Amino acid sequence: MPEERAQHSEDSKGRTGPEDLRGSVATFDRVEEGATAIATLSTKNHQVFESRVRDRSHVCLACGQASVHRFLYRKNDCDILRCEQCGLGRAETMGFDPESYYTSDYFSGERPDGYADYIGTENILRREFAGTVEFIRKFRASGRLLDVGCAYGFFLHEAKRFFDVSGIELAEDAAEHCRRSGLNVEILARCIQELPGRTGG
């Protein structure tokens, strides 16, 4: 297929301007279902980046529709996709092991792309989560609520004023913190093992 090159500009220090990104996004938006495109970003110092892009069909976890998931960009070896029906974003990558990634290190500043101090920001996070609970209550004022990936349970503590709450978490340390604070939280691996038809391993 014909190659498309994004326009570019440079500031006084020779850094590439945002036109490169706008050009690449425009190229991505024209990709049809099942099609493959090559987006090439060129700069005056002859740096060339090529990204092979493919939209995918998935059953969306939010809207439940089998729909095209549009490729948006790639970050940390993950493809970031968006459901064309409802707009939910999702990340996909090959060989990613979430159980070894989302450990206590992720919440305590040991990972550059994790939290600096999740527990230390509890008050800030709970204020934010309180707003999220109020938003949810516009659609459902009470009932049962499950938080998948509940971390240290700060959202659940805000939600339990109105809902019968429970959580699932990957990180053993975080799940144990939740249980010590009185929350009903299970480890994901344990939940999977207890599914019908699972015999362990």
N, C-alpha and C positions, 0 to 999 in steps of 0.2 A: 504494500500500500504506500501511497506517497508520504514522504516524511514531512512533518510539520515542525517548524522551528519557532520557538517563542521569541518575541522581541525582548531586548534587554537594554538597560541603561546602567551607567556607572556614576557614582558620586566622585567627589574630588580625591578620595582615597582609593578609587578603583574597585569599590565594592559593588556587586551586582544589585540592581534595584528590583522592586517588587513586580515589574512587568514580566519577569521570568515566571514567577509563580502564577500570575493571572493567565499567562499563555498556556501553562501546563494544565491548569484547572479547566480552561476552556476546551482543551483537547480531550481531557477525561470525560467531560460532560457530553461529548459527542459520540462516545463509545456506545454501541448498541449491544443488546443482550447476546452473549456468546462471541462477541467480536474481540479481536486483539489489536491493540494500538501500541505504537512506539512513540513516546513523548521524549523529545530531545531538547535539553536546555543547553544553549551555547553561550559562552562569554568570550570576551576579547582575548583572554589569556588561554583560550583553547581548551578550557575544561568542558567536558561533555559528559552528561549524565543520561543514561538511558533506563527507562523503567518499563518493563513489560506488564501491561495492564489487562486484566480480564474480569469482567463482571461475572457474578455468580448467581445461581438460583438457590434459594434457601426457603424453608418454612420459618417465618419470622417468629421469634420467641415472644414478641409483644403483641402483634396483631393476629398471629396465627395463619396468615396468608402465605401461600407459596408465591414468592415474588422475586423479581430481580433485585439483587443487592449491589448497588453501584459502588465501584472502587473510588475512594476519595484520596487517600495518600498512604504512604508507608512510614512507620516509625518504630524504632527498636525491633526491627525484623518482623513486625506485625503489619498485615494489610488491614486498613481501616475501611469498612464497608458501611453502606447506608441502605436500609430498606426503602424501596421506592413507594411502598404503600403507606407506611406510617412514619417514616423518618428515623426509626431507631438505629443507632450506630452499634457496630459490633467489631471486634478485633479477631483476626485469624492469623495463625502462624503455624508453621510446621515444627514439630519437635519441642514445643513449649510445655514445660511441666509445672503447672500452677502450684502443686503441693510443695515443690522445692523452692519456688519463687516467693510465695506469700507466707513467709515465716516471720518470726519476731523481728528479724533484721529489717524487714520491709517497713515496719512501723516505728523503728527506733533510730533512724538516720544512718543505718549501715549500708543502705543502697542509694545510689545517686538519684534514682527515679522513684524512690519511696517517700515516706513521711519522715520529716526530721524528728518529730517527737509527738506521735499520735496521742498518747495518754496525756501528755503535758498540755495539749490544746483541747481538752475535754470541754471546758466551758464554752469556748468558741464554737466547737462542733455541735454541741447540744443546742445552742441558740439557732444555728443554721438548720438543724434537724427538726426543731420545733416548728419552724416555718414550713418544712416539708410535710410534717404531720397535718398541719392546718390545710395545706393544699389538698392532701389526700382526702381529708374529711369533707371537702366540697362535693366529693363523689360517693364516698362511703363513710358515714359518721362513726360506725363502730363495726365490730365483728372480729374475725380472726386475721392476723397479719403475720406473714412469714418474711423475714429479711434474709436473703441469700447473700452471703458474704458480709456478715454483720459486724466483723472486726471486734472491737471491744464493747459492743452493745450500746453505744451512746444513743443511736437512733431508737433502739428498742425501748430504752428507758423513757424517752420522750413519748413514744407511741403507746406505751402500756397504760397511760391515763385514760385512753379511749378504746384500746383494742386488746384482745387476748393475743399476746405476742409470743413468738418463738423465732429461733434463728438457726442458720447453718453457717459454719465457718471452716475454712481450710486450716488456719493456723491454730495449732493445739494451745499455744500460750494465750492467744486471744480468746478462744472458746472457754478455757479454764477461768479466765478473768470474768467473763460473762456469768458463768455458773456461780462463782463466788459472790457475785452481786445479786444473785437471786433470779437470774434469767434462765429460761429453758432453751439452751443452745447445744446443738450436737455437732460433732466433727463430720465433715462431708464424707470422708472415707467410710465411716461407720454407717452413715445413712445408706450409702451405695451397697454395702455388704448386707444390709437388712432388707433390700428390695426383694420382692418375690422372684424366685428362680435363681437367686445368687447363693452360692454355697461357700464363698470365701475364695481367697487367692486373687 
